[in-house]
Amino acid sequence: MNATDRTPADLLRSALATDPARPLVTFYDDATGERVELSVATFANWVAKTANLIQNELAAEPGERVALLLPAHWQTAVWLLACSSAGVVADIAGDPAAADHVVAGPGRFEDGLACSGERIALSLAPLGRRFPQPPAGYADYAVEVPSQGDLFRPYAPVDPEAAALIVAGAELTGAEVVDRSRADAPGLDLTGPGSRLLSGLPYDTWDGLSAGLYAPLAAGGSVVLCRNLDRLGEDALAKRIESERVTATAR
């Protein structure tokens, strides 16, 4: 974390400069048994490729709105930081008909067809697998993203005072996301590097986004992001907390 960071993308760049090898996002899906661990460097590479996809393939311009019809998932976290990098607005569970582009996961493809812009489908399958056949009207993220560049440079500098995120109807600038994330960190027991927060909260509220991504990033810590955590018994949860060296939880 750097005091001069003004956008979520700035926070990621600072993390990459400080310790690229450390874990940043560890994802569990307790419905499928999936576990994925992404270091800062690996996560940043996914973000760069996705930001290039946004800028070059979607041709999204700064200020355009991208509806993210996605659950709490490591790929959702990637899209959130990629949107910040490209200067577009990430609208969590936003109205596809009012969005310029839409990114949807299973169960939301029909809803996403209301968007007249570009549509990207995520399978959310373990290992980010491709669809056998993409949903009608969508491009397959797993097909489109691998060929994108590993470095990203926006065509124009991202304005930290411009809208960056919409969640639960509230619009936040990039600077507000950073400021709120930093302010949330102490209450989540994120005390700096080495802090590791396990979050089972959904991404459709600010609290879920903060605990599940932004506050750990702002604090120089990491997140163990758990989907379908209600399927995990208390004994198994205690073992996960121990094995993942979790220092705080948000459930």
Secondary structure, 3 states (H helix, E strand, C coil): CCCCCCCHHHHHHHHHHHCCCCEEEEEEECCCCEEEEEEHHHHHHHHHHHHHHHHHHCCCCCCCEEEEECCCCHHHHHHHHHHHHHCCEEEECCCHHHCCEEEECCCCHHHHCCCCCCEEECCCCHHHCCCCCCCCCCEEHHHHCCCCCCCCCCCCCCCCCCEEEEECCEEEEHHHHHHHHHHHCHHHCCCCCCCEEEECCCCCCHHHHHHHHHHHHHHCCEEEEEECHHHCCHHHHHHHHHHCCCCEEEC
